[in-house]
Amino acid sequence: MTDQTAAQWFKSSRSHGGKDCVEAAHLNGGFVGVRDSKNPSGPALILTPGQWDAFLYAAKSGRFDRP
């Protein structure tokens, strides 16, 4: 398990201060934590560097856009 106690969580600059956002944090070893901003004490997904890169690529290419 990756330690999240010192994590600096942040929202996308495109969130414009909204409350229904995803937050991310860069963790030790290149891992990235992802969590729901409405539930900061809840669980977080921990992604490997490769998984994070694949997620960002898919998001930027429109793979997750609504039809």
MDTraj code that builds the backbone (N, CA, C; nanometers):
import mdtraj as md
import numpy as np

residues = "MET THR ASP GLN THR ALA ALA GLN TRP PHE LYS SER SER ARG SER HIS GLY GLY LYS ASP CYS VAL GLU ALA ALA HIS LEU ASN GLY GLY PHE VAL GLY VAL ARG ASP SER LYS ASN PRO SER GLY PRO ALA LEU ILE LEU THR PRO GLY GLN TRP ASP ALA PHE LEU TYR ALA ALA LYS SER GLY ARG PHE ASP ARG PRO".split()
xyz = np.array([
    [0.0844, -0.1180, 0.0000],
    [0.0000, 0.0000, 0.0000],
    [0.0885, 0.1238, 0.0000],
    [0.0488, 0.2249, -0.0733],
    [0.1249, 0.3488, -0.0839],
    [0.0771, 0.4486, 0.0213],
    [0.1718, 0.5094, 0.0924],
    [0.1402, 0.6046, 0.1994],
    [0.0815, 0.7326, 0.1403],
    [-0.0356, 0.7727, 0.1908],
    [-0.1033, 0.8929, 0.1430],
    [-0.1064, 1.0043, 0.2471],
    [-0.0434, 0.9846, 0.3625],
    [-0.0553, 1.0806, 0.4721],
    [-0.0010, 1.2185, 0.4377],
    [0.1019, 1.2271, 0.3580],
    [0.1603, 1.3570, 0.3219],
    [0.1180, 1.4015, 0.1816],
    [0.0199, 1.3361, 0.1251],
    [-0.0221, 1.3671, -0.0126],
    [-0.0757, 1.5089, -0.0238],
    [-0.0408, 1.5749, -0.1312],
    [-0.0911, 1.7081, -0.1643],
    [-0.1976, 1.6911, -0.2729],
    [-0.3225, 1.6809, -0.2341],
    [-0.4318, 1.6570, -0.3282],
    [-0.4646, 1.7842, -0.4042],
    [-0.4958, 1.7698, -0.5328],
    [-0.5299, 1.8858, -0.6161],
    [-0.6406, 1.8492, -0.7133],
    [-0.7114, 1.9518, -0.7601],
    [-0.8162, 1.9364, -0.8613],
    [-0.7640, 1.9909, -0.9928],
    [-0.8259, 1.9504, -1.0995],
    [-0.7909, 2.0021, -1.2313],
    [-0.8144, 2.1527, -1.2365],
    [-0.7320, 2.2223, -1.3111],
    [-0.7523, 2.3660, -1.3299],
    [-0.8836, 2.3935, -1.4039],
    [-0.9387, 2.2922, -1.4677],
    [-1.0662, 2.3078, -1.5394],
    [-1.1875, 2.2862, -1.4497],
    [-1.1657, 2.2547, -1.3237],
    [-1.2788, 2.2292, -1.2342],
    [-1.3473, 2.3587, -1.1918],
    [-1.2782, 2.4697, -1.1988],
    [-1.3340, 2.6011, -1.1653],
    [-1.3954, 2.6032, -1.0260],
    [-1.3343, 2.5341, -0.9320],
    [-1.3799, 2.5362, -0.7940],
    [-1.5054, 2.4567, -0.7663],
    [-1.5470, 2.3745, -0.8603],
    [-1.6667, 2.2929, -0.8395],
    [-1.6483, 2.1934, -0.7269],
    [-1.7592, 2.1488, -0.6700],
    [-1.7529, 2.0548, -0.5586],
    [-1.7564, 1.9103, -0.6042],
    [-1.8029, 1.8831, -0.7240],
    [-1.8151, 1.7458, -0.7744],
    [-1.6977, 1.7152, -0.8658],
    [-1.5821, 1.7003, -0.8062],
    [-1.4595, 1.6836, -0.8839],
    [-1.3827, 1.5593, -0.8405],
    [-1.2907, 1.5248, -0.9224],
    [-1.1930, 1.4216, -0.8900],
    [-1.0664, 1.4943, -0.8477],
    [-1.0039, 1.4455, -0.7416],
    [-0.8771, 1.5005, -0.6972],
    [-0.7673, 1.3978, -0.7221],
    [-0.6477, 1.4474, -0.7444],
    [-0.5326, 1.3594, -0.7664],
    [-0.4185, 1.4039, -0.6766],
    [-0.3264, 1.3127, -0.6506],
    [-0.2061, 1.3436, -0.5728],
    [-0.0915, 1.2586, -0.6249],
    [0.0250, 1.3207, -0.6394],
    [0.1452, 1.2470, -0.6774],
    [0.2021, 1.1842, -0.5510],
    [0.2205, 1.0537, -0.5536],
    [0.2657, 0.9786, -0.4366],
    [0.4068, 0.9250, -0.4588],
    [0.4661, 0.8721, -0.3551],
    [0.6005, 0.8135, -0.3641],
    [0.6052, 0.7046, -0.4703],
    [0.7192, 0.6915, -0.5338],
    [0.7401, 0.5862, -0.6320],
    [0.6732, 0.6124, -0.7655],
    [0.6256, 0.7351, -0.7870],
    [0.5608, 0.7680, -0.9128],
    [0.4134, 0.7322, -0.9179],
    [0.3608, 0.6741, -0.8121],
    [0.2193, 0.6390, -0.8089],
    [0.1346, 0.7658, -0.8022],
    [0.0090, 0.7543, -0.8451],
    [-0.0844, 0.8669, -0.8418],
    [-0.2110, 0.8206, -0.7718],
    [-0.2542, 0.8982, -0.6737],
    [-0.3792, 0.8706, -0.6055],
    [-0.4911, 0.9496, -0.6710],
    [-0.6089, 0.8905, -0.6792],
    [-0.7268, 0.9560, -0.7360],
    [-0.8424, 0.9317, -0.6395],
    [-0.9142, 1.0392, -0.6037],
    [-1.0254, 1.0251, -0.5103],
    [-1.1385, 1.1225, -0.5444],
    [-1.2528, 1.1001, -0.4824],
    [-1.3707, 1.1841, -0.4975],
    [-1.3578, 1.3028, -0.4026],
    [-1.3658, 1.4251, -0.4549],
    [-1.3494, 1.5432, -0.3701],
    [-1.4604, 1.5573, -0.2663],
    [-1.5757, 1.4978, -0.2906],
    [-1.6857, 1.5047, -0.1945],
    [-1.6618, 1.4131, -0.0746],
    [-1.5678, 1.3204, -0.0862],
    [-1.5424, 1.2234, 0.0200],
    [-1.3911, 1.2081, 0.0401],
    [-1.3244, 1.3147, 0.0863],
    [-1.1778, 1.3090, 0.0973],
    [-1.1250, 1.2066, 0.1959],
    [-1.2054, 1.1633, 0.2914],
    [-1.1581, 1.0613, 0.3844],
    [-1.1926, 0.9204, 0.3357],
    [-1.2591, 0.9120, 0.2214],
    [-1.2953, 0.7823, 0.1648],
    [-1.1795, 0.7185, 0.0905],
    [-1.2071, 0.6108, 0.0214],
    [-1.1006, 0.5386, -0.0484],
    [-1.0458, 0.6162, -0.1682],
    [-0.9246, 0.5832, -0.2049],
    [-0.8604, 0.6414, -0.3222],
    [-0.8110, 0.5293, -0.4113],
    [-0.8194, 0.5507, -0.5402],
    [-0.7563, 0.4586, -0.6348],
    [-0.6088, 0.4933, -0.6407],
    [-0.5239, 0.3942, -0.6411],
    [-0.3798, 0.4157, -0.6536],
    [-0.3375, 0.3586, -0.7880],
    [-0.2889, 0.4455, -0.8744],
    [-0.2503, 0.4065, -1.0101],
    [-0.0983, 0.4048, -1.0250],
    [-0.0503, 0.3101, -1.1028],
    [0.0917, 0.3078, -1.1371],
    [0.1182, 0.4226, -1.2351],
    [0.2439, 0.4589, -1.2541],
    [0.2728, 0.5633, -1.3519],
    [0.2180, 0.5299, -1.4916],
    [0.2290, 0.4051, -1.5324],
    [0.1777, 0.3656, -1.6639],
    [0.0263, 0.3754, -1.6734],
    [-0.0423, 0.3370, -1.5669],
    [-0.1885, 0.3484, -1.5650],
    [-0.2320, 0.4945, -1.5703],
    [-0.1644, 0.5810, -1.4962],
    [-0.1960, 0.7236, -1.4967],
    [-0.1740, 0.7827, -1.6366],
    [-0.0615, 0.7478, -1.6994],
    [-0.0343, 0.7967, -1.8348],
    [-0.1415, 0.7505, -1.9327],
    [-0.1838, 0.6247, -1.9220],
    [-0.2877, 0.5724, -2.0109],
    [-0.4208, 0.6438, -1.9873],
    [-0.4541, 0.6698, -1.8611],
    [-0.5769, 0.7428, -1.8292],
    [-0.5730, 0.8829, -1.8896],
    [-0.4633, 0.9556, -1.8694],
    [-0.4532, 1.0905, -1.9244],
    [-0.4611, 1.0901, -2.0764],
    [-0.3949, 0.9964, -2.1404],
    [-0.3996, 0.9870, -2.2860],
    [-0.5437, 0.9646, -2.3331],
    [-0.6135, 0.8723, -2.2693],
    [-0.7517, 0.8425, -2.3090],
    [-0.8421, 0.9631, -2.2863],
    [-0.8234, 1.0326, -2.1745],
    [-0.9067, 1.1501, -2.1462],
    [-0.8805, 1.2611, -2.2473],
    [-0.7542, 1.2856, -2.2786],
    [-0.7197, 1.3915, -2.3739],
    [-0.7657, 1.3584, -2.5154],
    [-0.7717, 1.2310, -2.5497],
    [-0.8116, 1.1928, -2.6849],
    [-0.9633, 1.1837, -2.7003],
    [-1.0387, 1.2097, -2.5911],
    [-1.1842, 1.2107, -2.5989],
    [-1.2511, 1.0771, -2.5745],
    [-1.1763, 0.9793, -2.5315],
    [-1.2320, 0.8455, -2.5121],
    [-1.3449, 0.8431, -2.4096],
    [-1.3403, 0.9332, -2.3133],
    [-1.4413, 0.9349, -2.2078],
    [-1.5513, 1.0375, -2.2319],
    [-1.5493, 1.1033, -2.3472],
    [-1.6533, 1.2036, -2.3768],
    [-1.7893, 1.1370, -2.3882],
    [-1.8910, 1.2081, -2.3462],
    [-2.0259, 1.1555, -2.3584],
    [-2.0683, 1.1557, -2.5048],
    [-2.1494, 1.0559, -2.5431],
    [-2.1943, 1.0506, -2.6837],
    [-2.2872, 1.1665, -2.7169],
])
top = md.Topology()
chain = top.add_chain()
for i, resn in enumerate(residues, 1):
    res = top.add_residue(resn, chain, resSeq=i)
    for name in ("N", "CA", "C"):
        top.add_atom(name, md.element.get_by_symbol(name[0]), res)
traj = md.Trajectory(xyz[None], top)
